[in-house]
Amino acid sequence: MSEAEPMRVRRYHYAWVIAGLTFLTLLATAGVRATPSVLIVPLEREFGWSRATISLAISVNLLLYGLIGPFAAALMDRVGVRRTMLGSLAAVATGVALSTQISTPWQLVLLWGVVVGGGTGMTALVLGATVVNRWFAERRGLVLGVLTASSATGQMVFLPALAATVSRYGWRPAVLVVAGVAALLLPLIAFLMRDRPEDIGLRPFGAAADAALVTTRVDRPFAAAVGALRDGLRSRDFWLLAGSFFVCGLSTNGLVGTHLIPACMDAGIPEIHAAGLLAAMGLFDLLGTTASGWLSDRYDNRVLLCWYYALRGLALIYLPFGLVDASWGLSAFAVLYGLDWIATVPPTVKLTADAFGRERSGIMFGWIVAAHQLGAAVATFGAGTIRSVIGDYQPAFLTSGGFCLVTAAMVLQIGRGRTSTLAVQVDPETEVAVA
């Protein structure tokens, strides 16, 4: 590898630049996805729409965010990560900016649900998994933990400022700020992002000089994504991973990420204070998810998931009681829940790669993320409907907590008695398993 020799004198590996660009992109899209939590009440007041109606648009957004993932992973293999990221950011910036002109519910569903949901779905969790698997042979769990934590960091960075902007200037200027941030990333990605380390004469970070490089090119992204789903549905591990991630979505961004601020306002807690609470949770999640990535490189990932879901379930069951005493009850919830918010991602990605192989893990994880977002969509619309019908979020929080406790036992069965050969017998043209 003579071309790579000059690169070795550098004090850094370009993989870290790629990881930084990916972090910024996920940070910005996380800010976009966190924005609806500060828009629900202002939209309710301005247009007189019910919380269930507004939640429907957010549900469509979350659902598309997940469903686009598997096809985005295949598209990254076909046209490249850089082009996929550029298309995503352009769609997000356009859809968010145009949403300031809405006046009817269908426009909210079209712009925030379809356009923004589809755009953010192209840079969903599969982006981080794809980048890590291509650019890193070492420290994959740690890097993935940091990239995953970017969604919490985005919340931490954006929510207090957005809540203050909504309170002082209204919701439209806040939305334009988010659109501007997405647009500012476009030139950075265009000039600095690269698809694979071999494109610039490098090996993945930490890869041995004689390590074989496995590269696939997907000529039919749609067929590859559908074929991966078909194969996954025949795998017991896929059902366990997708089912557990469904509950993850049911208990995180679909419920707490969307409805905690409105629930706090119902309890008499000001919107800015509630947004600050979510931001604090984002800070704790940054620590928790980064630590989870480090732990996933060293310990049994099934046991880690068991602990994460059990602790999250207990935190959600406690939340309705914490809302009664905002002085310390919500602070305790923010710490316990925040540390665990999306700590499930690094172990889930590692278990997916173990089951289906590193090169194919992007598309397979994309379908698992789709299950996550289906759970998030169910929680968003369901909690909004429960609040509209009975005037209280308590049943939604308690039900979600119960599902987490059941899932804590379920994840221990992942990989038990595995007989699948999907990880090694894959058609490189379509990424479809062959007999």
C-alpha positions in Angstrom: 0.0 0.0 0.0 2.5 2.6 -1.2 -0.1 5.3 -1.6 -0.9 5.1 2.1 2.7 5.5 3.2 2.8 9.3 3.1 -0.4 9.4 5.1 1.2 7.6 8.1 3.4 10.6 9.1 0.3 12.6 9.9 -0.5 13.1 13.6 -4.1 12.4 13.1 -6.3 10.0 11.0 -8.8 11.6 8.7 -11.4 9.3 10.2 -11.6 11.8 13.1 -12.5 14.6 10.7 -15.2 12.3 9.2 -16.5 11.6 12.7 -16.6 15.3 13.5 -18.6 16.1 10.4 -21.0 13.3 11.1 -21.4 14.5 14.7 -22.3 18.0 13.5 -24.8 16.7 11.0 -26.5 14.4 13.6 -26.4 17.3 16.0 -28.2 19.6 13.6 -30.9 17.0 12.7 -31.3 16.2 16.4 -32.1 19.9 16.9 -34.7 19.7 14.1 -36.3 16.6 15.7 -36.4 18.2 19.1 -38.1 21.3 17.9 -41.7 20.0 17.9 -41.6 19.7 21.7 -41.5 23.5 22.0 -44.1 24.0 19.2 -47.0 21.9 20.4 -48.4 24.5 22.8 -47.8 27.5 20.6 -49.5 25.8 17.6 -52.4 24.7 19.8 -52.9 28.3 21.0 -52.5 30.0 17.6 -54.6 27.7 15.4 -56.8 26.0 17.9 -55.7 22.5 16.8 -56.0 19.7 19.3 -52.9 18.1 20.7 -53.8 14.8 18.9 -53.9 16.7 15.6 -50.4 18.2 16.1 -49.1 14.9 17.4 -50.2 13.2 14.1 -47.8 15.3 12.1 -45.0 14.6 14.6 -45.9 10.9 14.4 -45.6 10.9 10.6 -42.2 12.6 11.0 -40.9 10.0 13.4 -42.3 7.1 11.3 -40.6 8.4 8.1 -37.4 9.1 10.0 -37.3 5.4 10.7 -38.7 3.9 7.5 -36.3 5.9 5.3 -33.3 4.5 7.2 -32.8 1.2 5.5 -33.1 2.7 2.0 -30.8 5.5 3.1 -28.2 2.9 4.1 -28.5 1.3 0.7 -28.4 4.7 -1.0 -25.1 5.5 0.9 -23.6 2.4 -0.7 -24.9 3.4 -4.2 -24.3 7.2 -4.4 -22.1 7.8 -1.4 -22.4 9.1 2.1 -21.5 12.7 1.1 -24.3 13.0 -1.5 -26.8 11.4 0.8 -26.0 13.8 3.6 -26.2 16.8 1.2 -29.6 15.7 0.0 -30.8 15.2 3.6 -29.7 18.6 4.8 -31.1 20.4 1.8 -34.5 18.7 2.3 -34.5 19.5 6.0 -33.6 23.2 5.6 -36.2 23.6 2.9 -39.0 21.8 4.8 -38.3 23.5 8.1 -38.2 27.0 6.5 -41.4 26.5 4.6 -43.2 25.3 7.7 -43.4 28.9 8.9 -46.1 29.5 6.2 -48.5 26.8 7.4 -52.1 27.6 8.2 -53.8 24.2 8.0 -53.1 20.8 9.6 -52.5 19.0 6.3 -49.7 21.5 5.6 -48.1 20.7 8.9 -48.3 17.0 8.1 -46.8 17.5 4.6 -43.9 19.8 5.6 -43.0 18.7 9.1 -44.2 15.2 8.7 -43.2 14.1 5.2 -40.5 16.5 4.0 -38.6 17.0 7.3 -39.3 13.4 8.4 -37.9 12.0 5.2 -34.9 14.4 5.2 -33.9 13.6 8.8 -34.4 9.9 8.1 -31.6 10.1 5.5 -29.2 11.0 8.3 -30.7 8.8 11.0 -28.8 6.5 13.3 -27.8 4.4 10.3 -25.5 7.3 9.3 -23.4 6.9 12.4 -23.4 3.1 12.2 -22.3 3.3 8.5 -19.5 5.8 9.1 -18.1 3.9 12.1 -18.1 0.5 10.3 -16.3 2.0 7.3 -13.8 4.3 9.0 -12.9 2.6 12.3 -11.5 -0.8 13.0 -10.7 0.2 16.6 -12.7 2.2 19.1 -15.9 1.6 17.2 -18.1 1.3 20.3 -16.7 4.6 21.8 -17.0 6.5 18.6 -20.5 5.2 18.0 -21.4 6.2 21.5 -20.3 9.8 20.9 -22.1 10.0 17.6 -25.3 8.6 19.1 -25.0 11.0 22.0 -25.1 13.9 19.4 -28.9 13.6 19.4 -28.9 14.4 23.1 -26.3 17.1 22.7 -28.4 18.7 19.9 -31.3 18.8 22.3 -29.1 20.3 25.0 -27.8 23.0 22.6 -31.1 23.8 20.9 -34.0 23.4 23.3 -33.3 26.2 25.9 -32.5 28.7 23.1 -35.6 27.6 21.1 -37.9 27.8 24.1 -36.6 31.3 24.9 -37.0 32.4 21.3 -40.6 31.0 21.2 -41.4 32.8 24.5 -40.0 36.1 23.4 -40.5 36.3 19.6 -42.9 33.5 18.7 -42.4 30.1 17.1 -41.7 31.1 13.5 -38.3 32.8 14.3 -37.3 29.7 16.3 -38.1 27.5 13.3 -36.0 29.7 11.0 -33.0 29.4 13.3 -33.1 25.6 13.0 -33.4 25.8 9.2 -30.4 28.1 9.1 -28.3 25.8 11.1 -29.0 22.9 8.7 -28.2 25.1 5.7 -24.9 26.2 7.1 -23.7 22.6 7.2 -24.1 22.1 3.4 -20.7 23.7 2.4 -18.8 21.8 5.1 -20.2 18.5 4.0 -19.7 19.3 0.3 -15.9 20.1 0.7 -14.7 17.9 3.6 -16.8 14.7 3.7 -15.5 11.5 2.1 -17.3 8.2 1.5 -14.6 5.7 2.4 -11.0 5.8 3.8 -9.6 4.1 0.6 -10.9 7.0 -1.4 -8.0 9.1 0.0 -5.5 6.3 0.2 -6.1 5.3 3.9 -7.2 2.2 5.8 -9.8 2.4 8.5 -8.5 3.8 11.8 -6.7 1.0 13.7 -6.8 -1.5 10.8 -3.7 -3.7 10.3 -1.6 -3.1 7.1 -2.4 -6.5 5.8 -6.1 -6.6 6.8 -8.5 -7.4 4.0 -10.8 -4.6 3.0 -14.4 -5.7 2.2 -16.3 -3.2 0.0 -19.7 -3.7 -1.5 -21.5 -1.6 -4.1 -25.2 -1.7 -4.2 -26.6 -1.2 -7.7 -30.2 -1.7 -6.7 -30.8 0.1 -3.3 -34.5 -0.6 -3.1 -34.0 -4.3 -3.8 -31.1 -4.5 -1.3 -33.2 -2.9 1.4 -36.3 -5.1 0.8 -34.1 -8.2 0.6 -32.5 -7.4 3.9 -35.9 -7.0 5.5 -37.0 -10.4 4.0 -33.9 -12.1 5.4 -34.3 -10.3 8.7 -37.8 -11.5 9.2 -36.5 -15.1 9.1 -34.1 -14.4 11.9 -35.0 -14.7 15.6 -32.3 -12.2 16.5 -33.8 -9.6 14.1 -37.2 -9.9 15.8 -35.6 -9.5 19.3 -33.5 -6.6 18.2 -36.3 -4.9 16.3 -38.8 -5.6 19.1 -36.6 -4.2 21.8 -35.8 -1.1 19.7 -39.6 -0.6 19.1 -39.9 -0.2 22.9 -36.9 2.1 22.9 -38.7 4.4 20.6 -41.9 4.0 22.5 -40.1 5.2 25.7 -37.8 7.9 24.4 -38.2 10.5 21.6 -41.8 9.5 20.9 -42.9 10.0 24.5 -40.5 12.0 26.6 -38.8 13.8 23.8 -42.2 15.0 22.4 -44.5 15.2 25.3 -42.4 16.0 28.4 -42.5 19.8 27.9 -46.4 19.8 27.4 -46.7 17.5 30.4 -44.6 19.9 32.5 -46.8 22.9 31.4 -49.9 20.9 32.4 -48.3 20.7 35.8 -47.7 24.4 36.0 -44.0 24.3 35.1 -43.0 27.1 32.7 -42.0 26.1 29.2 -38.4 27.5 29.5 -37.9 25.6 32.7 -39.2 22.4 31.1 -36.9 22.9 28.1 -34.0 23.4 30.5 -34.9 20.1 32.1 -34.7 18.3 28.8 -31.4 20.0 28.1 -30.1 18.8 31.4 -31.2 15.3 30.4 -29.3 15.7 27.2 -26.2 16.5 29.1 -26.5 13.4 31.2 -27.3 11.4 28.2 -24.1 12.6 26.5 -22.2 11.1 29.4 -24.3 8.0 29.6 -24.3 7.1 25.9 -20.6 7.8 25.5 -19.9 5.5 28.5 -22.3 2.9 27.0 -20.1 2.9 23.8 -17.0 2.3 26.0 -18.8 -0.5 27.9 -20.1 -2.1 24.7 -16.5 -2.8 23.7 -15.8 -4.6 26.9 -18.9 -6.3 28.3 -21.8 -8.5 27.2 -24.1 -6.2 25.3 -27.2 -8.2 26.2 -26.6 -7.6 29.9 -26.0 -3.9 29.2 -29.3 -3.7 27.4 -31.1 -5.5 30.2 -29.9 -2.9 32.7 -30.7 0.0 30.4 -34.3 -1.0 29.8 -34.9 -1.9 33.4 -33.7 1.4 34.7 -35.6 3.4 32.0 -38.8 1.5 32.9 -38.4 2.4 36.6 -37.7 6.0 35.7 -40.9 6.3 33.6 -43.0 4.7 36.2 -41.7 7.3 38.7 -42.2 10.3 36.3 -45.9 11.0 37.1 -45.0 11.3 40.8 -42.0 13.4 39.9 -44.2 15.9 38.1 -46.1 16.5 41.4 -42.9 17.8 43.1 -41.0 19.8 40.6 -38.5 21.0 43.2 -36.5 17.8 43.3 -38.7 15.0 41.8 -38.1 16.1 38.2 -34.4 16.7 38.9 -34.1 13.1 40.1 -35.9 11.9 37.0 -33.6 14.0 34.7 -30.5 12.3 36.1 -31.8 8.7 36.1 -33.5 8.9 32.8 -31.0 11.1 31.1 -28.1 8.8 31.7 -30.1 6.0 30.1 -31.9 7.9 27.3 -30.2 6.4 24.2 -27.5 4.4 25.8 -29.2 1.4 24.1 -27.8 2.3 20.7 -24.2 1.2 20.9 -25.0 -2.3 22.3 -27.8 -2.7 19.7 -25.4 -1.8 16.8 -22.8 -4.2 18.1 -25.3 -7.0 18.4 -26.6 -6.3 14.9 -23.1 -6.5 13.5 -22.5 -9.7 15.3 -25.7 -11.2 13.9 -25.5 -10.0 10.3 -21.9 -8.9 9.6 -20.2 -5.5 9.7 -20.6 -4.7 6.0 -24.3 -5.5 6.0 -25.0 -4.1 9.4 -26.0 -0.6 8.1 -29.0 -1.8 6.2 -30.0 -4.3 8.8 -29.7 -1.7 11.6 -31.7 0.6 9.3 -34.7 -1.7 9.6 -34.2 -2.1 13.4 -34.2 1.8 13.6 -37.5 1.7 11.5 -39.0 -0.4 14.3 -37.7 2.2 16.8 -39.4 5.0 15.0 -42.6 3.0 14.6 -42.6 2.7 18.4 -41.9 6.5 18.6 -44.8 7.3 16.3 -47.2 5.1 18.3 -46.1 6.8 21.5 -46.3 10.3 20.0 -49.8 9.9 18.7 -51.0 7.6 21.5 -49.9 9.9 24.3 -51.3 13.0 22.5 -54.7 11.2 22.1 -54.7 10.0 25.7 -54.0 13.6 26.8 -56.8 15.0 24.6 -59.3 12.4 25.8 -58.7 12.2 29.6 -56.6 15.3 30.1 -53.6 13.5 31.7 -50.4 11.8 30.4 -50.0 9.5 33.4 -51.3 6.3 31.7 -48.9 6.8 28.8 -45.9 7.1 31.1 -46.9 4.1 33.1 -47.6 1.9 30.1 -44.3 2.7 28.5 -42.4 2.0 31.7 -44.1 -1.4 31.9 -43.0 -2.3 28.3 -39.4 -1.4 29.2 -39.4 -3.8 32.1 -40.6 -6.7 29.9 -38.0 -5.8 27.3 -35.3 -6.0 29.9 -35.9 -9.7 30.2 -36.4 -10.2 26.4 -33.0 -8.8 25.3 -31.1 -11.5 27.2 -32.3 -14.0 24.6 -30.5 -12.2 21.7 -27.9 -14.5 20.1 -28.9 -17.5 22.1 -28.6 -20.6 19.9 -27.9 -18.6 16.8 -27.9 -20.6 13.6 -28.1 -17.8 11.1 -25.5 -17.6 8.4 -26.6 -14.2 7.0 -23.4 -12.6 8.3 -21.2 -14.4 5.9 -23.3 -15.6 2.9 -24.3 -12.4 1.2 -24.6 -11.5 -2.5 -22.3 -8.4 -2.9 -24.5 -6.9 -5.7 -27.7 -6.7 -3.7 -26.7 -7.5 -0.1 -29.3 -10.2 -0.1 -28.4 -13.4 1.7 -28.0 -16.5 -0.4 -28.3 -20.2 0.6 
